Amino acid sequence: MADMDVFSAMGIVGFGKAAKKRELDPNRFDKTKREELVQPKVEAKPLIPASGPFKVSIRAPSQSDEDSDDPGPSLPQPGFFKQDVDGVGDENNEDDASSADNEPEYDPSAPSLSTPDFPITHEATLKEHTKVISALTLDPSGARVLSGSHDYDCKLWDFGGMTTQTRSFKTWEPAGSYYVNDLKYSNDGQQFLVISGTIQAKLFDREGEEKATFVKGDMYIRDMKHTAGHVGELSSCMWHPKDKQYFITSSADSTIRIWDVENKRKQKSVIVVKSKERGARTKVTTCAYSTDGTLIGGACVDGALHMWQASSNFVRPNMTIEGAHTKGTDVGSLVFSVDGRTVLTRGGDDTVKLWDLRAFKRPLASHLGATTLYPGTNAVFSPDEKHILTGTGASAKGGRGKLTLLGRESLSVVREIDMDTTPVKVVWHSKINQIITGLANGTIAVLYSPETSLNGAKLLLSKGAPKRPTIEDLSDALAAPTILTPHALPMFKDGEGLVKGIKRKREKDRMDPRKSRRPELPVTGPGRGGRVGASATQHVVQNLVRDTTRDEDPREALLKYAKMADEDPQWTSAWRQNQPKPVFANVSEDEEEEEEG
C-alpha cells in the first residue's frame, strides 16, 4: 500500500496507455426479443372456492418474479383475502387472516415461472438459402454454423465475423445439383463431412476447402461386402466420438460403412443390414455412434432399429427391434444419451420415441402428433438431457410450425414455440446454450437468452453502435459519381493502386534481369539450342525423302571417288613424286586354274 502511495505522489498511475473501453447499449438485445412467447400450460389451483372472482397459483410470488420480464399469472388485488365468500375470508376470522399471511406449500412438480429455463426469449435469423434447410450443424466451440439446403448450397457462418446483417463468409456447391443430406463437424472442429445425394462422401477443412472425396463402389457387384464404397444414395454420417480418424456413413444400398480419413480408396469395415422383407435389402436412413464409441446404431425404412457392437464382426446385429417405427417412413434421427443407455428416435410416422437399451423391446415413452413434412426432421436432447427438442410441421399449407419441448420422463409437451414455418433441423449447442433451427423457407433461426446464453448470436449485437454518417459522407454520396474504366481500377494496376512515377519504375525494371531480358525470337527451321522449331517435323520428313543412300551400292559409292583421289590426293601429295609404282606379275589363266584347283 505504501508503494502505491509513493507512485501516486510521483505521478505514476499506470503503465502504458489505457485502452479505450467501448460502452455498449444495455438495451441492445431488445431489438431481437421475440414478440410472442407461448407459456407452458399450467393449471392454477385456487386458494378459495371457484366462485371467487380471482385465482392465484399454488406458488407464492418471489422477488425474482417481480423482476422477471417473463409474463406470468396476475397477482390478486389488494384486499382480496378479506372478501366474504361463503364465510371464507371474513374480517372477524383471525384464522383466515393468519392463513393468508402464511406462504403456501411448495410443489416441486410445478414448473418455475420466474427466470426462463430455455433460451427462447430472443431470436436472430440467418437468411440466405432459398429452399428448405436439410442439414445443420455447429462446430464444437459454437463459433461457426454450417448449413446445407435443397438449393444445393453449403454455407459457412461465423458469429464472430458477422454483424447484424448476418452474411455467410463462404458459399459453394459440394456436389453440383444434388441435395445436401447431412453435415458433421469432427471432434476437434478442424474438418467436416458433407453427405449429399451422391454415393461419395466428401471431406472439407475448416475453411471449406475440399480435402478428399471417398471412393464409390461397383454397382454391378451383388455382395455389398465386396465393394470398395457405397453404390446407393448417402443418407447420414457421424464421426467416432473418441477417435477423429474414423467415421461412419449410411446409404440406400442397405449398408453402414466405417471409413478411415487417411484412406479414401476403400472403407475399413462394412455393416450389411439385412431386412426381413423380400429382397433382404432396405434403405438405412440414419446412423449414430454411442457416446463411448462401443455401439453403432442404424434405423431403416422397413421400420427396424438395429444395434451393433463396434468390436464385433458385424455379421448380425446384437440388438434389433422390428417395427420400431411405421414401415415405409424415414427415421430422421437417432441419438444416444450421454450415459449410453437411452436412445432417442424421431420417426417419419409423426412420433418421437425413447428406448432403453437394457430393455430393448418396447419404448420407454412415445410422443404422438409430431407432424413430419420433411424426411430429415430430427430430435435432440437438451444439454442437461432433461428435455427433448423437435420440430412440428404446419397443419396447413403456408401455416406456422412449432418447436416442441418435451419432458424426458413421459415425452409430454412442456412448451411450444411458434415459428414462421415448419422447423426441420434443430441443434441445441451445450457450450453456448442456444437453439439453432433450420426452417422450410430457407431461414436459420437462432434462439437465445441474454442471461443464460454465451456468445453465439449475442456477438452480433456486441460490436457497438454503427458509425453515424457525417456531413462529408452525405456530400460525397450526393456528388456526381466517378466513372472509371475497367482497367483504371486498382486491381488492374501495379503497386496495389498507388500512383508511382513511371521513370523510377522503368529504372527499377532495367535492373531486374528477368524484366530487362529480350524475349527470344521464334525459331524457324529445324530448331537450335535445345529449342524445337515449329517446322521441325516437316524438315525431318523432307530430309528422309531426299536421302537415297539406302538404294545406292556401297562399292560404287566408294569407287566413284577413285579418279578424284588420283588426280588430287589430299593426304599423299607430299611424297607423290617419289612414290614407287606397283609392278604386278603377269599370271596366265592356266596357272590361276591350277591354284584354284
Secondary structure, DSSP 8 states (H G I E B T S, - for coil): -HHHHHHHHHT---SS---------TTGGGGGB-S-----------SS-TTSS----SS---HHHHH--S-------TTGGG--BTTBT-TT-HHHHHHHHS-----TTS---SS-SSS-SEEEEEE--SS-EEEEEE-TTS-EEEEEETTS-EEEEETTT--TT---SEEE-SSSSS-EEEEEE-TTSSEEEEEESSS--EEEETTS-EEEE--B--TT-S-GGGSSSB-S-EEEEEE-SS-TTEEEEEETTSEEEEEETTB-SS-SEEEE---SSTTS---EEEEEE-TTSSEEEEEETTS-EEEEETTS--SS-SEEETTSS-TT----EEEE-TTSSEEEEE-TTSEEEEEEGGGTTS-SEEEE-----STT--EEE-TTSSEEEEEE--SSTT---EEEEEETTT--EEEEEE-SS-EEEEEEETTTTEEEEEETTSEEEEEE-TTT--SGGGGGG-S-------HHHHHHHHS------GGGSGGGSTTTT----HHHHHHHHHH-HHHHS-------SSEETTEE-TTHHHHHHHHHHH--GGGS-HHHHHHTTHHHHHHS-SSSSTTSTT----------HHHHHHHH-
